[in-house]
């Protein structure tokens, strides 16, 4: 590629795989990651009993995959992630439902050739919200899609993000069990099994629907006190692993950007799956990474 020769945008679909008459194209993230769109025909070799060579390859179901990600700037992609069209607070549905889908526009404009791809019926399968000390707050959405079309109208106007409103690492003040998580080094919040595709008598997906959601987080901070270990044992002030139920708390992640907008992510009813001491004998700081599992995620968005 040549610098400045690519473009990308998404537009919410009116029905699965179909754009409205006048779609609204938006740029979902700042500093976007590589989308790596892949279209697979899932072919199967047709063997011949009297030959070592296949007679042909039979086409299977069409499966498209693409990644949408980059620095979080606002909540323009949250309807897509949460399947929630009502706005803040965003929360995934409790019951089975059709999932909002988007068309993704990708363009490669090279000397002598321009190709525009439109990925249709795109829906999220998993999402990672990532914090790294000294870096941008990023979101990565793994997606599947149904079909492609290269003949749709190229967007003439794309609503671009404002890079100065991006969320940074120093914008976070997390708490767990009401206690501030000091000296946070890294955090990944994962929303998994978000939506799944459905097929009829066709090679292509005919719709997207809610899956059996899973929520977990990995939190790594410089070791400060015994509370994370106690919570891994089962409860605050515990001195050994509990023979009873592990108590649950909320993990609250409030991000604030330079404009004063606040995205407060809450992973509800968190329980410790695993707890580790890292760099006990090393020259670096001792950290205590914890793998956490929750029952729901809600995001409150407050604009300045």
C-alpha positions as CSV (number, residue, x, y, z in Angstrom):
1,X,0.0,0.0,0.0
2,X,0.9,3.7,-0.3
3,X,0.4,6.0,2.7
4,X,-2.9,7.7,2.6
5,X,-4.4,5.4,0.0
6,X,-7.0,3.5,2.1
7,X,-10.3,4.3,3.7
8,X,-12.9,2.6,5.9
9,X,-16.3,3.4,7.3
10,X,-19.4,1.6,8.6
11,X,-23.1,2.2,8.1
12,X,-25.9,0.7,10.1
13,X,-28.2,-1.5,8.0
14,X,-32.0,-1.1,7.7
15,X,-32.4,-4.9,7.7
16,X,-29.9,-7.7,7.7
17,X,-27.5,-7.2,4.7
18,X,-29.5,-4.2,3.4
19,X,-28.6,-0.5,3.8
20,X,-31.3,2.2,4.0
21,X,-31.9,4.4,1.0
22,X,-29.5,7.1,2.3
23,X,-27.0,5.4,4.6
24,X,-25.1,7.4,7.2
25,X,-21.4,6.5,7.0
26,X,-19.2,6.9,10.1
27,X,-15.6,6.3,11.0
28,X,-15.8,4.2,14.1
29,X,-12.4,4.7,15.6
30,X,-9.3,6.9,15.6
31,X,-5.9,5.3,14.7
32,X,-7.7,2.2,13.3
33,X,-6.1,-1.2,13.4
34,X,-5.8,-3.4,10.3
35,X,-9.2,-4.9,9.4
36,X,-7.7,-7.9,7.6
37,X,-11.0,-8.8,5.7
38,X,-11.1,-12.5,4.7
39,X,-13.7,-14.2,2.5
40,X,-13.7,-18.0,2.7
41,X,-15.5,-20.5,0.4
42,X,-14.9,-23.4,2.8
43,X,-14.3,-25.8,-0.1
44,X,-14.1,-29.6,0.4
45,X,-12.1,-31.9,-1.9
46,X,-14.2,-34.5,-3.8
47,X,-12.2,-37.7,-3.8
48,X,-12.1,-40.4,-6.5
49,X,-11.6,-44.0,-5.3
50,X,-9.4,-44.8,-8.4
51,X,-7.1,-41.7,-8.1
52,X,-4.8,-40.0,-5.7
53,X,-6.0,-36.6,-7.0
54,X,-9.3,-34.9,-6.2
55,X,-11.9,-34.6,-9.0
56,X,-12.9,-31.2,-7.9
57,X,-13.5,-29.0,-4.9
58,X,-17.1,-28.5,-3.6
59,X,-18.0,-25.1,-2.3
60,X,-19.2,-24.8,1.3
61,X,-20.8,-22.0,3.2
62,X,-19.4,-18.5,2.6
63,X,-17.8,-17.1,5.7
64,X,-16.4,-13.6,5.9
65,X,-14.4,-12.2,8.8
66,X,-13.2,-8.7,9.5
67,X,-11.8,-6.8,12.5
68,X,-12.9,-3.3,13.4
69,X,-10.8,-1.6,16.0
70,X,-8.7,1.4,17.1
71,X,-8.6,4.1,19.7
72,X,-12.0,4.7,21.5
73,X,-13.2,8.3,20.9
74,X,-17.0,8.2,21.5
75,X,-19.9,5.8,21.6
76,X,-20.6,5.6,17.9
77,X,-19.8,1.9,17.7
78,X,-21.6,0.9,21.0
79,X,-25.0,0.2,19.4
80,X,-23.2,-2.4,17.2
81,X,-21.3,-3.9,20.1
82,X,-24.2,-4.1,22.6
83,X,-27.1,-4.6,20.3
84,X,-28.7,-1.7,22.2
85,X,-30.4,0.9,20.0
86,X,-31.7,2.9,23.0
87,X,-28.4,4.7,23.8
88,X,-26.7,5.1,27.2
89,X,-26.6,3.2,29.4
90,X,-25.6,0.4,27.0
91,X,-26.3,-3.2,28.0
92,X,-26.6,-6.4,26.1
93,X,-30.1,-7.9,25.8
94,X,-31.3,-10.5,28.4
95,X,-33.4,-12.4,25.8
96,X,-32.8,-13.8,22.3
97,X,-33.1,-11.1,19.7
98,X,-32.0,-10.1,16.2
99,X,-28.7,-8.2,16.3
100,X,-28.0,-4.8,14.6
101,X,-25.7,-5.3,11.6
102,X,-23.6,-2.9,9.6
103,X,-22.1,-2.7,6.1
104,X,-18.4,-2.0,6.2
105,X,-16.8,0.0,3.4
106,X,-13.1,-0.6,2.6
107,X,-11.2,1.1,-0.2
108,X,-7.8,0.6,-1.6
109,X,-6.8,3.4,-3.9
110,X,-3.5,2.6,-5.6
111,X,-1.7,4.1,-8.6
112,X,-3.7,2.8,-11.6
113,X,-6.3,0.9,-9.6
114,X,-9.0,1.6,-7.0
115,X,-11.1,-1.2,-5.5
116,X,-14.0,-0.6,-3.2
117,X,-15.4,-3.5,-1.1
118,X,-18.6,-3.4,0.8
119,X,-18.9,-6.2,3.4
120,X,-22.6,-6.8,4.1
121,X,-24.4,-8.2,7.1
122,X,-21.5,-7.6,9.5
123,X,-22.1,-8.5,13.2
124,X,-19.8,-8.8,16.2
125,X,-18.7,-12.1,17.7
126,X,-16.3,-10.8,20.4
127,X,-14.9,-7.5,21.7
128,X,-11.8,-6.6,23.6
129,X,-11.4,-3.2,25.4
130,X,-7.7,-2.8,26.2
131,X,-5.8,-0.5,28.6
132,X,-2.0,-0.5,28.6
133,X,0.1,1.9,30.7
134,X,1.3,4.6,28.4
135,X,-0.9,3.7,25.5
136,X,-4.3,4.6,24.0
137,X,-7.5,3.0,25.2
138,X,-8.4,0.7,22.3
139,X,-11.3,-1.5,21.3
140,X,-11.1,-4.4,18.9
141,X,-14.3,-6.0,17.5
142,X,-14.0,-9.4,15.8
143,X,-16.8,-9.8,13.2
144,X,-18.3,-12.1,10.7
145,X,-20.2,-11.1,7.7
146,X,-22.5,-12.6,5.1
147,X,-21.7,-11.2,1.6
148,X,-19.9,-8.7,-0.5
149,X,-20.7,-6.2,-3.2
150,X,-18.3,-4.0,-5.2
151,X,-21.1,-2.1,-7.0
152,X,-22.6,0.0,-4.2
153,X,-22.3,3.7,-4.2
154,X,-19.0,4.9,-2.7
155,X,-19.6,7.2,0.3
156,X,-19.4,10.8,-0.6
157,X,-19.5,12.0,3.0
158,X,-18.0,10.1,6.0
159,X,-18.5,11.4,9.6
160,X,-15.0,11.4,10.9
161,X,-13.9,11.0,14.5
162,X,-12.2,13.9,16.3
163,X,-8.8,12.5,17.3
164,X,-8.3,15.0,20.2
165,X,-11.3,13.3,22.0
166,X,-9.6,9.9,22.2
167,X,-9.3,8.2,25.5
168,X,-5.8,7.7,26.9
169,X,-4.3,5.5,29.7
170,X,-4.1,8.3,32.2
171,X,-7.9,8.8,31.9
172,X,-8.8,5.7,34.0
173,X,-9.4,5.4,37.8
174,X,-10.6,1.8,38.3
175,X,-12.2,0.4,41.4
176,X,-13.0,-3.1,42.6
177,X,-15.1,-3.8,45.7
178,X,-15.1,0.0,46.2
179,X,-11.3,0.0,46.4
180,X,-9.1,1.9,43.9
181,X,-6.8,-0.3,41.8
182,X,-3.6,1.7,42.1
183,X,-0.7,1.4,39.7
184,X,-2.7,-0.4,37.0
185,X,-0.3,-1.8,34.3
186,X,-2.7,-3.4,31.9
187,X,-6.4,-4.4,31.7
188,X,-8.4,-6.3,29.0
189,X,-12.1,-6.5,29.2
190,X,-13.5,-9.2,26.9
191,X,-17.1,-9.6,25.7
192,X,-17.4,-13.0,24.1
193,X,-20.1,-15.0,22.2
194,X,-21.9,-11.7,21.4
195,X,-23.9,-12.7,18.3
196,X,-24.0,-15.6,15.8
197,X,-25.1,-16.0,12.2
198,X,-28.1,-18.0,11.0
199,X,-28.3,-19.7,7.6
200,X,-31.2,-20.9,5.5
201,X,-31.0,-22.9,2.2
202,X,-28.1,-20.7,1.1
203,X,-24.4,-20.4,1.3
204,X,-24.8,-17.0,3.0
205,X,-25.9,-15.9,6.5
206,X,-29.5,-14.8,6.5
207,X,-29.5,-13.0,9.8
208,X,-27.6,-12.3,13.1
209,X,-28.9,-13.1,16.5
210,X,-27.8,-12.9,20.2
211,X,-25.5,-15.6,21.4
212,X,-24.9,-16.9,25.0
213,X,-22.8,-13.9,26.2
214,X,-19.7,-14.3,28.3
215,X,-17.8,-11.5,30.1
216,X,-14.3,-11.6,31.7
217,X,-11.4,-9.3,32.4
218,X,-7.7,-9.6,33.0
219,X,-6.3,-7.0,35.5
220,X,-2.6,-6.5,36.2
221,X,-1.4,-3.9,38.8
222,X,1.7,-3.4,40.8
223,X,1.3,-5.4,44.1
224,X,0.1,-3.0,46.8
225,X,-1.9,-5.0,49.4
226,X,-3.5,-8.3,50.2
227,X,-7.1,-7.5,49.1
228,X,-6.8,-9.0,45.6
229,X,-5.4,-12.2,47.1
230,X,-8.2,-12.2,49.8
231,X,-10.8,-11.8,47.0
232,X,-9.2,-14.8,45.2
233,X,-9.6,-16.8,48.4
234,X,-13.3,-15.9,48.4
235,X,-13.9,-12.7,50.4
236,X,-12.2,-9.6,51.7
237,X,-10.2,-10.4,54.9
238,X,-10.1,-14.1,54.0
239,X,-6.9,-15.8,55.1
240,X,-7.2,-19.1,53.1
241,X,-9.2,-20.4,50.1
242,X,-12.9,-20.6,51.0
243,X,-14.8,-23.9,51.0
244,X,-17.9,-21.8,50.3
245,X,-19.1,-19.6,47.4
246,X,-16.6,-17.0,46.1
247,X,-18.1,-13.5,46.8
248,X,-18.8,-11.2,43.8
249,X,-18.1,-7.5,43.4
250,X,-18.3,-5.0,40.6
251,X,-15.3,-3.8,38.7
252,X,-15.8,-0.2,37.7
253,X,-13.8,1.4,34.9
254,X,-14.4,5.1,34.4
255,X,-12.6,6.6,31.4
256,X,-12.4,10.4,30.9
257,X,-11.1,12.1,27.8
258,X,-9.6,15.6,27.4
259,X,-13.0,17.0,26.5
260,X,-14.5,15.8,29.8
261,X,-16.6,13.0,28.3
262,X,-16.9,10.0,30.6
263,X,-17.4,6.3,29.6
264,X,-18.0,4.3,32.8
265,X,-17.8,0.5,32.1
266,X,-19.0,-1.8,34.9
267,X,-18.3,-5.5,34.9
268,X,-21.0,-6.7,37.3
269,X,-20.7,-9.5,39.9
270,X,-17.0,-10.2,39.3
271,X,-15.5,-13.3,40.8
272,X,-11.8,-14.2,40.6
273,X,-11.0,-17.1,38.3
274,X,-7.3,-17.1,38.9
275,X,-4.7,-15.0,40.7
276,X,-0.9,-14.9,40.0
277,X,2.2,-13.3,41.4
278,X,4.4,-12.2,38.5
279,X,8.1,-11.1,38.7
280,X,8.5,-12.3,42.4
281,X,12.3,-12.8,41.8
282,X,12.8,-10.3,39.0
283,X,14.1,-6.8,38.9
284,X,10.8,-5.4,37.8
285,X,7.9,-4.5,40.0
286,X,5.9,-7.5,41.5
287,X,2.5,-7.6,39.9
288,X,-0.6,-9.7,40.6
289,X,-2.5,-10.4,37.5
290,X,-6.0,-11.6,38.1
291,X,-8.4,-13.3,35.7
292,X,-12.0,-12.2,36.5
293,X,-15.4,-13.4,35.4
294,X,-18.6,-11.4,35.5
295,X,-22.3,-11.7,34.7
296,X,-23.0,-8.5,32.7
297,X,-21.4,-5.3,31.4
298,X,-23.1,-1.9,31.4
299,X,-21.6,1.3,30.0
300,X,-22.8,4.8,31.1
301,X,-21.8,7.6,28.7
302,X,-21.8,11.2,29.9
303,X,-20.9,13.9,27.4
304,X,-19.3,17.1,28.7
